[in-house]
Amino acid sequence: MQIEEQHGKISIYNPGKVDAVHFAQGVRRLKAAFPKLQKSWFDLLDEMLDEVNFSNQKFKDAVMHLIKTCPYPEPTLASLLNYDKTVKSFTYEEVLEHNNRFPNTMRNFKEIEKGKWIRCEDEKLFAP
């Protein structure tokens, strides 16, 4: 698991690259949902996906989220590329403070990288 942390939150997705099969599946879904999108939109999307390190799973989830939530008639590239799911990360000090306030709760946290902790229940959200 690679950790990408931003402002006390950790993405559940590993960085990656969208392969041709997953890109084609996503494009097919997007074209069905947004038939007015031009080929140039998809060309730019393909180019941008490499820059933002989308994995296959993150791309699939982003496409489905966009289809479900986009105000029609057309989406923006930003609305797809800014998609992420995160969980809150904690420092060791925050975990200790929580355990002091609520005794015997330290077992509810897991250290996933030196100095970075998450709730055990959040671990199952991480994409393989």
C-alpha positions in Angstrom: 0.0 0.0 0.0 1.4 3.4 -1.0 0.3 6.3 1.2 -0.7 9.6 -0.4 -1.6 12.0 2.4 -3.2 15.4 2.1 -4.2 17.5 5.1 -4.8 14.6 7.5 -6.5 12.4 5.0 -5.2 9.4 3.1 -6.5 8.3 -0.3 -7.8 4.8 -0.4 -6.4 4.4 -3.9 -2.8 3.5 -4.8 -1.3 5.6 -7.6 -1.3 3.8 -10.9 -2.0 4.0 -14.6 -5.2 3.3 -16.4 -4.7 0.6 -18.9 -6.3 0.6 -22.4 -9.1 -1.9 -21.5 -10.3 0.1 -18.4 -10.0 3.4 -20.3 -12.1 2.0 -23.2 -14.7 0.8 -20.7 -14.9 4.2 -19.0 -15.1 6.0 -22.3 -18.0 3.8 -23.4 -19.9 4.6 -20.2 -19.2 8.3 -20.4 -20.2 8.4 -24.1 -23.5 6.6 -23.2 -24.2 9.1 -20.4 -22.9 12.2 -22.1 -23.3 11.7 -25.9 -22.4 15.3 -26.8 -18.8 15.0 -25.5 -16.3 15.5 -28.3 -13.4 13.2 -29.1 -11.0 15.9 -28.1 -12.5 15.8 -24.5 -11.6 12.1 -24.3 -8.1 12.7 -25.8 -7.4 15.3 -23.2 -8.8 13.0 -20.5 -6.4 10.2 -21.5 -3.5 12.6 -21.4 -4.5 14.0 -18.0 -5.0 10.6 -16.4 -1.3 9.9 -16.7 -0.5 13.1 -14.9 -2.7 12.5 -11.9 -1.7 8.8 -11.5 -5.2 7.3 -11.6 -5.4 3.6 -11.1 -7.9 1.4 -12.9 -10.1 1.2 -9.9 -10.0 4.9 -9.2 -10.9 5.7 -12.8 -13.8 3.2 -12.7 -15.1 4.7 -9.5 -14.7 8.3 -10.7 -16.6 7.5 -13.9 -19.5 6.0 -12.0 -19.5 8.9 -9.5 -19.5 11.4 -12.3 -22.4 9.7 -14.1 -24.4 9.7 -10.8 -23.7 13.2 -9.7 -22.9 15.4 -12.7 -25.2 18.3 -13.4 -26.2 17.8 -17.0 -25.8 18.5 -19.8 -22.0 18.0 -19.8 -19.3 17.2 -17.3 -15.9 19.0 -16.9 -12.6 17.2 -16.9 -12.0 18.6 -13.4 -15.1 17.0 -12.1 -13.7 13.6 -13.0 -10.0 14.2 -12.3 -10.6 15.7 -8.8 -12.4 12.5 -7.6 -11.0 10.7 -4.6 -12.1 8.8 -1.6 -10.1 9.4 1.6 -10.0 8.3 5.2 -8.8 10.3 8.2 -5.3 9.7 9.3 -4.0 10.2 12.8 -0.7 10.9 14.4 0.5 8.6 17.3 -0.2 11.5 19.6 -3.8 11.8 18.4 -4.3 8.0 18.9 -2.9 8.3 22.5 -5.1 11.2 23.2 -8.2 9.3 22.0 -7.1 6.3 24.1 -6.8 8.6 27.2 -10.3 10.0 26.6 -11.8 6.6 25.8 -9.7 3.9 27.5 -8.9 0.6 25.7 -9.6 2.1 22.3 -6.1 2.0 21.0 -6.8 -1.4 19.5 -9.3 0.3 17.1 -6.4 2.0 15.3 -3.7 0.5 13.0 -0.3 2.0 12.1 -0.1 1.8 8.3 3.2 3.6 8.0 5.6 5.0 10.6 3.7 7.8 12.3 0.5 7.4 10.3 -2.5 5.6 11.8 -6.0 4.9 10.6 -9.1 3.4 12.2 -9.1 -0.4 11.7 -12.6 -0.2 10.2 -11.2 2.1 7.5 -8.6 -0.4 6.3 -11.1 -2.5 4.4 -11.8 0.6 2.2 -8.3 0.6 0.7 -8.3 -0.6 -2.9 -6.0 -3.6 -3.6 
